[in-house]
Amino acid sequence: MNSIRGAPPSADGTDRIIQLATATREALGDRVDIRVVDGGISNTQTVQQAVRAFAPDLVGISALYSEALNIAETAKACGAKVVLGDDHAIFFPEMILRNRPQIDYVIANDGGEIPFVELVRALLDGTSMSDVSSLAYRHNGRLHINPAPKYALSLRNTIPDLSFIEDVLDTYADNYRTQFGHLHGHQVRPVTVNNARGCENGYKRCTYCSIADLTVNTGDPRGFWKAIDQYNREHGINLFFEVYDSFTASPRYVDALIDATPPHLKRRIDDGELQVMVYARALGLSKRNNVDKLRRLGVTRANIGLDAADPEMLEAQRKNKTTGETNLEALRMLNKAGISVHASYIAGAPGERPETLDRTIAGIRQMLGEVALLG
C-alpha cells in the first residue's frame, strides 16, 4: 500500500506525522510505501502535486481545516482513501463526516500511532473498521465512532525517523536561522521533538486554546534523551524544540528528565553544544525551582503566552491565578538564568476595552525596562 502524509503548518504537526510514518513502517514493513510531505515549508499546491505523483492508496492529513479539504479533494480525485487527524479533526469527527464526503475516516485520538497502524492494517487485510480504535467512519449509510482509549506515552511513543524528511532538514535549518539565528552564538540545526503532552490548566483551558486533549501525558524520559542523541549523531541536530504544551505541567517528569540525562549529553549541554527550547507557563516557572531545572536540561529559550498585563483580561482568558506580577517575575527569573524569552500578548481578546489595553501596554513597558527580552 502506498500511503502519503501531508500537513499544513503546525507547531508540532510534522513531528507527529513522521512518528505515524515510523510506527507504520515498523509494524508493517515492506507492505507499505510511505512518503511524508510537510506543507509547512512549502504550500498546499506542493502537497497536491506530491499526491498526484505518488498515487497513494491512503492519504493521511494533519489538518488546518480548510487546507486539509483542498488536499483531500485532490486525493479523492486520485482514487485514494482519506483519513484526517490532529486537534481540529478530533473535536468534530461526526460533523466532518456528515458534511465532507472527501473525508473517509477521522482518527479521534490525540495518541494516533496505534489507531493509524490499525487502520492501515485493516485496509491491507480487508478487515472490519469496527476493530480500529478511535476511528470515526461511515458504514451502510450510518456514522460510527469506535471507542477511543487513552494511550500512555510512557508505554509507547515512537521516536520519529528523520530519514522521512532528510531531504528538507536543511530547509528547516535555513528558515529558522533566517529568523532567529542571531539569538545563538553558533550555527544551529533545529528540529521539533514531542515526548510529552498536556497542560496544567487542564479543563480550565485558556479561551483561545484549540488543543483537543490537555491531559498531562508524559513519555519515558529515556526516550527523550534517546531521540536527542540519535538526532544529533545521525543528522547533526543541535537545537531541540520540545513542543510539550507546557513544560512546567509535570514536575515529576522534569525531575525524571534531569535524573535520566546521559553523562555524555550532560557534558555537551554544559558546554553549550546542545540546546533545548520549550513552551512554559509563567505561573509554573515561579514554582519548584523550575527555572534552574530548565537551565540544567539545556533550555536556552522559553516560549510563553503572557497574553496581558491587565488582571481583568488575564482572568477573562482563564489564565488560572496568573497575574501581571506573576508574568514579570517569571521573566526576571528566566533573564537571570540566561534563558531568552519569546513572549506573546493578545490585543483585542473578548472583553478587551481601551482601559485594559492601556494597562497591558503599561505592563509591557515596565517589563522592557526591567528584563532583556530577546526575539
C-alpha positions as a Python dict, from the first residue, in 0.01 Angstrom:
ca = {
    (1, 'M'): (0, 0, 0),
    (2, 'N'): (119, 349, -83),
    (3, 'S'): (49, 597, 196),
    (4, 'I'): (121, 969, 198),
    (5, 'R'): (113, 1202, 494),
    (6, 'G'): (66, 1573, 432),
    (7, 'A'): (38, 1866, 672),
    (8, 'P'): (-26, 2237, 656),
    (9, 'P'): (176, 2441, 911),
    (10, 'S'): (164, 2334, 1275),
    (11, 'A'): (393, 2378, 1571),
    (12, 'D'): (419, 2005, 1631),
    (13, 'G'): (237, 1856, 1336),
    (14, 'T'): (543, 1749, 1139),
    (15, 'D'): (691, 1560, 1432),
    (16, 'R'): (370, 1362, 1480),
    (17, 'I'): (336, 1290, 1108),
    (18, 'I'): (683, 1139, 1098),
    (19, 'Q'): (602, 949, 1414),
    (20, 'L'): (299, 789, 1246),
    (21, 'A'): (505, 706, 939),
    (22, 'T'): (775, 549, 1156),
    (23, 'A'): (528, 343, 1359),
    (24, 'T'): (353, 222, 1043),
    (25, 'R'): (674, 113, 876),
    (26, 'E'): (792, -60, 1194),
    (27, 'A'): (463, -251, 1218),
    (28, 'L'): (402, -333, 852),
    (29, 'G'): (746, -330, 691),
    (30, 'D'): (756, -364, 313),
    (31, 'R'): (378, -398, 293),
    (32, 'V'): (368, -19, 285),
    (33, 'D'): (545, 252, 90),
    (34, 'I'): (525, 583, 274),
    (35, 'R'): (605, 940, 179),
    (36, 'V'): (592, 1239, 417),
    (37, 'V'): (523, 1586, 280),
    (38, 'D'): (527, 1894, 502),
    (39, 'G'): (309, 2176, 375),
    (40, 'G'): (452, 2393, 650),
    (41, 'I'): (767, 2459, 448),
    (42, 'S'): (604, 2469, 107),
    (43, 'N'): (236, 2519, 22),
    (44, 'T'): (-83, 2329, -45),
    (45, 'Q'): (-12, 2307, -416),
    (46, 'T'): (315, 2126, -349),
    (47, 'V'): (136, 1870, -132),
    (48, 'Q'): (-129, 1823, -401),
    (49, 'Q'): (140, 1767, -664),
    (50, 'A'): (306, 1510, -439),
    (51, 'V'): (-26, 1326, -401),
    (52, 'R'): (-76, 1311, -776),
    (53, 'A'): (280, 1193, -839),
    (54, 'F'): (281, 929, -565),
    (55, 'A'): (-66, 792, -644),
    (56, 'P'): (-128, 665, -288),
    (57, 'D'): (-398, 431, -167),
    (58, 'L'): (-435, 628, 156),
    (59, 'V'): (-371, 994, 234),
    (60, 'G'): (-343, 1095, 599),
    (61, 'I'): (-376, 1465, 671),
    (62, 'S'): (-289, 1656, 986),
    (63, 'A'): (-515, 1948, 945),
    (64, 'L'): (-551, 2315, 943),
    (65, 'Y'): (-902, 2259, 829),
    (66, 'S'): (-955, 2449, 502),
    (67, 'E'): (-622, 2331, 358),
    (68, 'A'): (-698, 1976, 463),
    (69, 'L'): (-1011, 1981, 246),
    (70, 'N'): (-819, 2101, -57),
    (71, 'I'): (-567, 1820, -17),
    (72, 'A'): (-846, 1569, 47),
    (73, 'E'): (-1024, 1665, -276),
    (74, 'T'): (-704, 1605, -471),
    (75, 'A'): (-655, 1270, -301),
    (76, 'K'): (-1010, 1157, -380),
    (77, 'A'): (-964, 1258, -742),
    (78, 'C'): (-664, 1022, -747),
    (79, 'G'): (-874, 738, -605),
    (80, 'A'): (-725, 742, -255),
    (81, 'K'): (-894, 696, 79),
    (82, 'V'): (-853, 995, 312),
    (83, 'V'): (-806, 995, 689),
    (84, 'L'): (-800, 1314, 892),
    (85, 'G'): (-632, 1357, 1230),
    (86, 'D'): (-496, 1605, 1484),
    (87, 'D'): (-675, 1857, 1703),
    (88, 'H'): (-910, 2021, 1455),
    (89, 'A'): (-1042, 1685, 1342),
    (90, 'I'): (-1064, 1535, 1691),
    (91, 'F'): (-1309, 1800, 1806),
    (92, 'F'): (-1571, 1736, 1534),
    (93, 'P'): (-1544, 1389, 1375),
    (94, 'E'): (-1919, 1342, 1324),
    (95, 'M'): (-1969, 1687, 1177),
    (96, 'I'): (-1681, 1635, 937),
    (97, 'L'): (-1808, 1301, 809),
    (98, 'R'): (-2164, 1429, 770),
    (99, 'N'): (-2062, 1731, 567),
    (100, 'R'): (-1739, 1642, 389),
    (101, 'P'): (-1767, 1344, 152),
    (102, 'Q'): (-1400, 1375, 59),
    (103, 'I'): (-1307, 1255, 411),
    (104, 'D'): (-1342, 879, 463),
    (105, 'Y'): (-1210, 846, 818),
    (106, 'V'): (-1122, 1056, 1121),
    (107, 'I'): (-891, 933, 1395),
    (108, 'A'): (-1036, 1094, 1707),
    (109, 'N'): (-749, 1043, 1948),
    (110, 'D'): (-454, 1260, 2049),
    (111, 'G'): (-241, 944, 2052),
    (112, 'G'): (-263, 845, 1688),
    (113, 'E'): (9, 585, 1648),
    (114, 'I'): (-189, 272, 1733),
    (115, 'P'): (-515, 374, 1560),
    (116, 'F'): (-334, 476, 1240),
    (117, 'V'): (-143, 148, 1220),
    (118, 'E'): (-466, -41, 1288),
    (119, 'L'): (-641, 148, 1008),
    (120, 'V'): (-367, 77, 755),
    (121, 'R'): (-361, -290, 854),
    (122, 'A'): (-740, -317, 821),
    (123, 'L'): (-726, -166, 473),
    (124, 'L'): (-447, -403, 370),
    (125, 'D'): (-622, -709, 510),
    (126, 'G'): (-975, -610, 418),
    (127, 'T'): (-1096, -648, 775),
    (128, 'S'): (-1370, -457, 956),
    (129, 'M'): (-1321, -96, 1056),
    (130, 'S'): (-1507, -173, 1378),
    (131, 'D'): (-1183, -305, 1525),
    (132, 'V'): (-985, 16, 1462),
    (133, 'S'): (-966, 211, 1787),
    (134, 'S'): (-1069, 577, 1790),
    (135, 'L'): (-1191, 564, 1431),
    (136, 'A'): (-1490, 760, 1301),
    (137, 'Y'): (-1619, 626, 971),
    (138, 'R'): (-1927, 559, 758),
    (139, 'H'): (-2078, 214, 707),
    (140, 'N'): (-2404, 127, 537),
    (141, 'G'): (-2514, 488, 542),
    (142, 'R'): (-2451, 536, 914),
    (143, 'L'): (-2178, 707, 1110),
    (144, 'H'): (-1978, 506, 1361),
    (145, 'I'): (-1725, 619, 1621),
    (146, 'N'): (-1522, 345, 1783),
    (147, 'P'): (-1409, 369, 2147),
    (148, 'A'): (-1104, 589, 2197),
    (149, 'P'): (-876, 453, 2470),
    (150, 'K'): (-618, 675, 2635),
    (151, 'Y'): (-272, 572, 2520),
    (152, 'A'): (6, 635, 2772),
    (153, 'L'): (311, 786, 2607),
    (154, 'S'): (525, 620, 2872),
    (155, 'L'): (432, 284, 2719),
    (156, 'R'): (452, 379, 2353),
    (157, 'N'): (599, 693, 2200),
    (158, 'T'): (781, 608, 1880),
    (159, 'I'): (1089, 817, 1802),
    (160, 'P'): (1019, 972, 1460),
    (161, 'D'): (1267, 860, 1193),
    (162, 'L'): (1401, 1180, 1036),
    (163, 'S'): (1507, 992, 723),
    (164, 'F'): (1148, 1051, 604),
    (165, 'I'): (1230, 1423, 575),
    (166, 'E'): (1606, 1413, 538),
    (167, 'D'): (1587, 1599, 208),
    (168, 'V'): (1429, 1906, 374),
    (169, 'L'): (1620, 1923, 703),
    (170, 'D'): (1841, 2195, 555),
    (171, 'T'): (1530, 2394, 465),
    (172, 'Y'): (1408, 2383, 826),
    (173, 'A'): (1751, 2497, 943),
    (174, 'D'): (1775, 2780, 691),
    (175, 'N'): (1427, 2906, 776),
    (176, 'Y'): (1500, 2906, 1149),
    (177, 'R'): (1840, 3070, 1113),
    (178, 'T'): (1696, 3347, 895),
    (179, 'Q'): (1458, 3450, 1174),
    (180, 'F'): (1634, 3352, 1494),
    (181, 'G'): (1997, 3277, 1415),
    (182, 'H'): (2107, 3600, 1585),
    (183, 'L'): (1994, 3459, 1920),
    (184, 'H'): (2260, 3188, 1915),
    (185, 'G'): (2635, 3209, 1948),
    (186, 'H'): (2691, 2935, 1692),
    (187, 'Q'): (2517, 2786, 1390),
    (188, 'V'): (2216, 2579, 1488),
    (189, 'R'): (2031, 2296, 1321),
    (190, 'P'): (1682, 2261, 1475),
    (191, 'V'): (1407, 2004, 1493),
    (192, 'T'): (1090, 1957, 1699),
    (193, 'V'): (1054, 1673, 1947),
    (194, 'N'): (746, 1567, 2143),
    (195, 'N'): (789, 1329, 2434),
    (196, 'A'): (508, 1472, 2649),
    (197, 'R'): (171, 1643, 2603),
    (198, 'G'): (-83, 1833, 2807),
    (199, 'C'): (-112, 2148, 3017),
    (200, 'E'): (-153, 2220, 3387),
    (201, 'N'): (-458, 2433, 3308),
    (202, 'G'): (-638, 2117, 3200),
    (203, 'Y'): (-1014, 2156, 3168),
    (204, 'K'): (-980, 2527, 3256),
    (205, 'R'): (-827, 2581, 2917),
    (206, 'C'): (-736, 2930, 2801),
    (207, 'T'): (-1017, 3076, 2593),
    (208, 'Y'): (-817, 3062, 2270),
    (209, 'C'): (-683, 2709, 2317),
    (210, 'S'): (-765, 2466, 2036),
    (211, 'I'): (-573, 2164, 2165),
    (212, 'A'): (-809, 1868, 2182),
    (213, 'D'): (-664, 1683, 2480),
    (214, 'L'): (-493, 1878, 2759),
    (215, 'T'): (-448, 1579, 2989),
    (216, 'V'): (-87, 1556, 3102),
    (217, 'N'): (66, 1253, 2931),
    (218, 'T'): (442, 1211, 2961),
    (219, 'G'): (669, 970, 2779),
    (220, 'D'): (966, 774, 2904),
    (221, 'P'): (1243, 1026, 2991),
    (222, 'R'): (1496, 786, 2841),
    (223, 'G'): (1311, 816, 2511),
    (224, 'F'): (1358, 1193, 2514),
    (225, 'W'): (1733, 1161, 2550),
    (226, 'K'): (1749, 874, 2304),
    (227, 'A'): (1587, 1096, 2040),
    (228, 'I'): (1825, 1383, 2112),
    (229, 'D'): (2129, 1154, 2096),
    (230, 'Q'): (2009, 985, 1777),
    (231, 'Y'): (1918, 1308, 1600),
    (232, 'N'): (2248, 1470, 1690),
    (233, 'R'): (2460, 1174, 1580),
    (234, 'E'): (2273, 1094, 1259),
    (235, 'H'): (2165, 1439, 1141),
    (236, 'G'): (2375, 1696, 1323),
    (237, 'I'): (2074, 1839, 1508),
    (238, 'N'): (2184, 2060, 1799),
    (239, 'L'): (1869, 2260, 1882),
    (240, 'F'): (1561, 2072, 2001),
    (241, 'F'): (1220, 2236, 2036),
    (242, 'E'): (1016, 2023, 2277),
    (243, 'V'): (661, 2116, 2181),
    (244, 'Y'): (507, 1981, 2501),
    (245, 'D'): (216, 2221, 2552),
    (246, 'S'): (353, 2333, 2889),
    (247, 'F'): (685, 2202, 3013),
    (248, 'T'): (602, 2306, 3369),
    (249, 'A'): (288, 2090, 3384),
    (250, 'S'): (453, 1781, 3534),
    (251, 'P'): (727, 1840, 3795),
    (252, 'R'): (796, 1468, 3833),
    (253, 'Y'): (864, 1438, 3462),
    (254, 'V'): (1107, 1731, 3469),
    (255, 'D'): (1289, 1574, 3765),
    (256, 'A'): (1296, 1239, 3585),
    (257, 'L'): (1449, 1403, 3277),
    (258, 'I'): (1726, 1550, 3489),
    (259, 'D'): (1794, 1216, 3655),
    (260, 'A'): (1794, 1032, 3322),
    (261, 'T'): (2034, 1269, 3142),
    (262, 'P'): (2319, 1058, 2998),
    (263, 'P'): (2658, 1188, 3116),
    (264, 'H'): (2792, 1242, 2762),
    (265, 'L'): (2488, 1455, 2672),
    (266, 'K'): (2510, 1645, 3003),
    (267, 'R'): (2867, 1743, 2916),
    (268, 'R'): (2757, 1870, 2575),
    (269, 'I'): (2469, 2064, 2730),
    (270, 'D'): (2702, 2225, 2984),
    (271, 'D'): (2939, 2319, 2700),
    (272, 'G'): (2654, 2479, 2506),
    (273, 'E'): (2676, 2232, 2218),
    (274, 'L'): (2318, 2108, 2263),
    (275, 'Q'): (2028, 2344, 2330),
    (276, 'V'): (1658, 2297, 2406),
    (277, 'M'): (1355, 2525, 2360),
    (278, 'V'): (1027, 2471, 2545),
    (279, 'Y'): (678, 2608, 2598),
    (280, 'A'): (616, 2716, 2956),
    (281, 'R'): (361, 2899, 3171),
    (282, 'A'): (466, 3190, 3389),
    (283, 'L'): (284, 3053, 3692),
    (284, 'G'): (466, 2721, 3665),
    (285, 'L'): (806, 2883, 3624),
    (286, 'S'): (779, 3053, 3960),
    (287, 'K'): (743, 2718, 4142),
    (288, 'R'): (965, 2425, 4243),
    (289, 'N'): (1291, 2583, 4127),
    (290, 'N'): (1173, 2512, 3772),
    (291, 'V'): (1384, 2779, 3604),
    (292, 'D'): (1704, 2626, 3738),
    (293, 'K'): (1582, 2282, 3631),
    (294, 'L'): (1522, 2409, 3278),
    (295, 'R'): (1872, 2551, 3269),
    (296, 'R'): (2015, 2214, 3378),
    (297, 'L'): (1825, 2047, 3093),
    (298, 'G'): (1986, 2275, 2838),
    (299, 'V'): (1689, 2508, 2788),
    (300, 'T'): (1812, 2833, 2636),
    (301, 'R'): (1480, 2968, 2512),
    (302, 'A'): (1126, 2962, 2653),
    (303, 'N'): (808, 3042, 2465),
    (304, 'I'): (549, 3194, 2699),
    (305, 'G'): (197, 3320, 2632),
    (306, 'L'): (187, 3620, 2866),
    (307, 'D'): (-138, 3734, 2697),
    (308, 'A'): (-198, 4050, 2902),
    (309, 'A'): (-71, 4262, 3188),
    (310, 'D'): (-420, 4353, 3300),
    (311, 'P'): (-577, 4133, 3571),
    (312, 'E'): (-924, 4160, 3420),
    (313, 'M'): (-807, 4030, 3082),
    (314, 'L'): (-593, 3757, 3236),
    (315, 'E'): (-899, 3637, 3424),
    (316, 'A'): (-1115, 3661, 3112),
    (317, 'Q'): (-870, 3439, 2925),
    (318, 'R'): (-871, 3184, 3210),
    (319, 'K'): (-506, 3217, 3294),
    (320, 'N'): (-575, 3043, 3626),
    (321, 'K'): (-436, 3270, 3900),
    (322, 'T'): (-172, 3423, 3674),
    (323, 'T'): (-121, 3795, 3732),
    (324, 'G'): (83, 4068, 3568),
    (325, 'E'): (331, 4039, 3856),
    (326, 'T'): (349, 3661, 3805),
    (327, 'N'): (440, 3717, 3440),
    (328, 'L'): (702, 3977, 3530),
    (329, 'E'): (857, 3759, 3799),
    (330, 'A'): (887, 3465, 3557),
    (331, 'L'): (1065, 3687, 3305),
    (332, 'R'): (1303, 3815, 3573),
    (333, 'M'): (1390, 3460, 3674),
    (334, 'L'): (1448, 3345, 3317),
    (335, 'N'): (1654, 3653, 3240),
    (336, 'K'): (1875, 3591, 3545),
    (337, 'A'): (1927, 3229, 3435),
    (338, 'G'): (2033, 3337, 3085),
    (339, 'I'): (1724, 3186, 2920),
    (340, 'S'): (1585, 3405, 2643),
    (341, 'V'): (1211, 3455, 2608),
    (342, 'H'): (972, 3455, 2316),
    (343, 'A'): (668, 3626, 2468),
    (344, 'S'): (325, 3679, 2313),
    (345, 'Y'): (41, 3914, 2402),
    (346, 'I'): (-316, 3927, 2273),
    (347, 'A'): (-474, 4261, 2187),
    (348, 'G'): (-849, 4273, 2136),
    (349, 'A'): (-947, 3947, 2303),
    (350, 'P'): (-1314, 3911, 2407),
    (351, 'G'): (-1379, 4163, 2686),
    (352, 'E'): (-1095, 4395, 2586),
    (353, 'R'): (-1156, 4767, 2650),
    (354, 'P'): (-934, 5074, 2597),
    (355, 'E'): (-855, 5080, 2970),
    (356, 'T'): (-750, 4714, 2983),
    (357, 'L'): (-533, 4751, 2673),
    (358, 'D'): (-369, 5061, 2822),
    (359, 'R'): (-281, 4863, 3135),
    (360, 'T'): (-130, 4583, 2925),
    (361, 'I'): (79, 4834, 2727),
    (362, 'A'): (198, 4988, 3053),
    (363, 'G'): (289, 4641, 3178),
    (364, 'I'): (488, 4569, 2863),
    (365, 'R'): (680, 4894, 2906),
    (366, 'Q'): (761, 4805, 3265),
    (367, 'M'): (879, 4461, 3155),
    (368, 'L'): (1104, 4601, 2884),
    (369, 'G'): (1257, 4835, 3140),
    (370, 'E'): (1349, 4550, 3373),
    (371, 'V'): (1444, 4250, 3160),
    (372, 'A'): (1622, 4184, 2834),
    (373, 'L'): (1355, 4030, 2614),
    (374, 'L'): (1504, 3867, 2305),
    (375, 'G'): (1331, 3759, 1986),
}
